[in-house]
Amino acid sequence: MIVAAATGGDDSRRQNAGMGTIHLVRHAQASFGSDDYDRLSPLGWQQGRRLGEHFRAHGMRFEAVFTGTLRRHHETWQAIREGWGEPLDVQVWPGLNEYDSAALIAALHAPAPGDPHTPEGYRAHFRLLRDALRQWMAGVISPHGMPSYEAFRTAAVALLDHVRQTHRGDVLVISSGGPIATLVAHLLGASPEVSIELNLRLRNTAVSEVAHTPKRCTLVSFNTLPHLAAPQHRDWITHA
């Protein structure tokens, strides 16, 4: 579950102790299968606003907001801000950008997976993506326009170090499944292959919490959706 930022005396004690929480949020539903995946769907905008409403209802306060450079990251923040009502400036961190799934699959030189709107095409797409991710992580393929996996991982993990060194309170981070799963696997000491399965389980606007002090970061929760727990929001839970 989400642990709301404490207020009043509790908040002061946490900050004096140098403790805070990084709230890692996967972007809201994008436009999978369309000509432009990198934009929110109408449901994605609703998901983001609902998360912002949840933050407001629980008195959440953030010292900083970080996003990648992708449109779906910025639109997710815009939707959250509409529901939350707090006008914070965004700090852009390119290491939060997602890998290029099309470039990964193309690097396999495999037959096209078919129409992603059909069950068969959808499953074929993610079978190929799993295979491509494994080969990229192992250094077998070098997808066009993408960094090595180690460079991708290093750029994401650098954000944790930056937050540890520069912030004492709660921080909001909006990213994609790949970087978030990479960070979680790093914190757990898990293999890169584990991050693939973590990634493909992440839901849109899911929140994962990382406690941070100047010395360390510790995973607290993963892939939670407290803002969509009510029965009327169950149909809003998506993965794409």
C-alpha positions, 0 to 999 in steps of 0.5 A, spaced: 500 500 500 502 507 499 504 510 505 502 517 505 507 522 507 506 524 514 504 531 516 506 536 522 511 533 527 511 526 524 514 529 517 519 534 521 521 527 525 522 524 518 526 529 515 530 531 521 532 523 521 534 524 513 529 519 511 524 520 505 520 516 500 521 515 493 514 514 489 516 510 483 510 511 478 509 507 472 506 512 466 498 512 465 495 507 459 498 509 453 496 508 446 498 501 445 497 498 437 496 505 435 501 509 430 503 513 436 504 509 442 507 515 446 501 519 448 496 517 453 489 514 452 483 517 454 483 512 460 490 514 461 488 521 463 483 518 468 488 514 471 493 519 472 487 524 475 485 519 480 492 518 482 493 525 483 486 525 487 489 520 491 495 524 493 491 530 495 486 526 499 492 523 503 495 530 504 501 528 500 507 533 499 513 532 494 520 535 495 521 534 487 518 531 481 522 527 476 520 524 469 523 522 463 523 526 456 517 522 453 510 525 452 507 519 456 511 521 462 509 528 461 502 527 460 502 523 466 504 528 470 499 533 467 494 528 469 496 527 476 497 535 477 490 536 475 487 531 480 492 533 486 492 541 485 500 542 486 504 546 481 511 543 482 516 544 477 518 538 473 526 535 473 527 531 467 532 525 467 533 522 461 535 515 465 528 514 466 526 513 459 524 507 456 527 502 452 525 502 444 521 495 444 520 496 436 528 497 435 529 491 440 524 486 436 527 489 429 534 487 432 532 479 432 530 479 425 524 475 426 517 475 422 513 481 424 508 479 430 502 481 427 496 485 429 497 487 436 490 488 437 488 481 436 490 476 442 495 472 438 498 478 435 499 481 443 502 474 445 507 474 439 509 481 441 511 480 448 514 473 446 519 477 442 520 482 446 522 477 452 527 474 447 529 481 445 530 483 452 534 477 454 539 478 448 540 485 449 541 484 457 546 479 455 550 483 449 548 478 444 544 484 440 545 491 439 538 495 437 539 501 433 539 507 436 539 504 443 545 504 449 547 497 452 543 494 457 549 496 462 549 504 460 541 503 460 541 500 468 547 505 470 543 511 467 536 509 471 540 507 478 544 514 478 537 517 479 537 513 486 544 516 488 542 523 486 535 523 490 539 520 496 545 526 496 540 531 494 533 530 498 531 528 505 523 528 504 518 525 499 520 525 491 515 523 486 518 519 480 514 518 473 517 513 468 516 507 464 516 499 466 523 498 464 527 503 468 522 502 474 523 494 474 531 495 473 531 499 479 527 494 483 531 489 481 537 493 483 535 494 490 533 487 490 540 484 488 536 480 483 539 478 476 537 482 469 532 477 467 528 478 473 527 485 471 523 482 465 518 479 469 517 485 474 517 489 468 511 485 464 507 485 471 507 493 472 500 496 471 499 503 469 500 508 474 502 503 479 506 506 485 512 502 488 515 505 494 523 506 496 525 509 502 531 513 502 537 516 507 543 519 505 546 512 505 542 507 502 535 506 498 530 500 500 524 497 497 518 498 501 512 496 496 512 494 489 506 495 483 501 498 488 494 501 486 491 504 492 487 509 488 484 504 484 482 499 489 474 501 489 469 497 485 468 503 481 475 503 478 477 496 477 476 496 470 481 502 470 486 497 471 491 496 465 498 494 463 499 497 456 
